[in-house]
Amino acid sequence: MTTQSPPRLTPEAARELQGLLPAEIGPGLSEHELTAAEERFGFRFSADHRVFLAAGLPQGSSRWPDWRGGDPDDLAERLSRPVEGVLFDVEHNGFWHPSWPTRPDGTSDALRLATSELAAVPRLVPVYGHRYLPGTAGEWGHPVLSVHQTDVIIYGNDLGDYVRHEFTGRSRDATAHATVDFWSYFVEGGPGIDVTAPTPHTPYATDAREAVEHLRMLALERLIGRRHHPEQLIEAALTALVLDADVESDALPSLAGLLRAERARAPALFEEVTREAGLLRGVPTEDGGGPREASVRWRLVRWWLRLIVNDSLAPGSGGDVITYEGWGPLGRPRALGPLVDKVDAYNNWSALRRGDREDLARAIVTEAERLLAGPWPPRA
């Protein structure tokens, strides 16, 4: 459950949210239409999803499911994608959920058993693109999940928070947790990449300058609220020492030398390194003295792009981080639109079925190179 219960969505609040959307809003679905869709496709809308669709039906983009006049085959496919994605990883990537019985030796038998187990799992109902809400009748406040195979991440504390984040770059500070046991495994301990979790990059520094840059970028990530594994902080400090980086900090050797049992001290020691070495020196500030967030995020977007280009951050994962922490909070700048479109294409289930994800990953890298070669911040 979320650490702070979200308010129940009212029709008035739903219409206010829909006013934020870059979409046409058609008449809301009637109770008869909502129930007909549920009965036809064998699922249930959650309570807030139902209120949202009754207030108005977003139109004008294929990413919005059309529950009134949409192609039934398209709607059925959208509903089946989360389960098909899990089965794809069962067949091709060795995935097996820990709550399931022992995996059979044969792939066909494993798929049959997984299909049987998945039949009892609450269905995920598409909201927009590959963003989903658990379909549990009468329940409020589920986090919105972004789903791509077994890569499942939270994209909003609840439906209202999701809309504000996805389409305006604003979200609440409350931290959400997945609320349906099967799907929560992927977010809270499974193999999926959570964009709010530490950036899944590999170390890249080969000289003293890059070692200092790595420390500074980690400090900037922490400034916007991103977390880090203790090992990431320790390794960055150790690399800076080995490469004889110009970091004037008494805390740096202590951080680099932490033993396994002492890793909980890493965040506090890194904050000391940040302060002593002036890693945030030169960060533009607002009139009130706080950091100028847009400037910080643009610097981080550039770094994440460089990580993608130098193969230190997987294109899909890096694109997700940039979409979540850059494109959204920066107000959806047009200059980043082509990159976000390529990331969406990479995450689309149809790309898996066509077998062209490698080409789409290369397209993300190419777009990252193009952005880095131009002025910064990039112009539309």
HELIX and SHEET records of a PDB file:
HELIX    1   1 PRO A   11  GLN A   18  1                                   8    
HELIX    2   2 GLU A   31  PHE A   41  1                                  11    
HELIX    3   3 ALA A   47  ALA A   55  1                                   9    
HELIX    4   4 PRO A   72  HIS A   92  1                                  21    
HELIX    5   5 THR A  107  LEU A  118  1                                  12    
HELIX    6   6 LEU A  159  THR A  168  1                                  10    
HELIX    7   7 ASP A  181  VAL A  187  1                                   7    
HELIX    8   8 ALA A  208  LEU A  223  1                                  16    
HELIX    9   9 PRO A  230  VAL A  242  1                                  13    
HELIX   10  10 ALA A  251  ALA A  256  1                                   6    
HELIX   11  11 ARG A  260  ARG A  265  5                                   6    
HELIX   12  12 ALA A  266  ALA A  277  1                                  12    
HELIX   13  13 GLU A  293  VAL A  309  1                                  17    
HELIX   14  14 PRO A  315  ILE A  322  1                                   8    
HELIX   15  15 THR A  323  TRP A  327  3                                   5    
HELIX   16  16 ARG A  334  LEU A  336  5                                   3    
HELIX   17  17 GLY A  337  ASN A  347  1                                  11    
HELIX   18  18 TRP A  349  ARG A  354  1                                   6    
HELIX   19  19 ARG A  357  ALA A  373  1                                  17    
SHEET    1   A 2 GLU A  24  GLY A  26  0                                        
SHEET    2   A 2 LEU A  57  GLN A  59 -1                                        
SHEET    1   B 4 LEU A 124  TYR A 128  0                                        
SHEET    2   B 4 ARG A 131  PRO A 134 -1                                        
SHEET    3   B 4 VAL A 144  HIS A 148 -1                                        
SHEET    4   B 4 ASP A 151  GLY A 156 -1                                        
END                                                                             
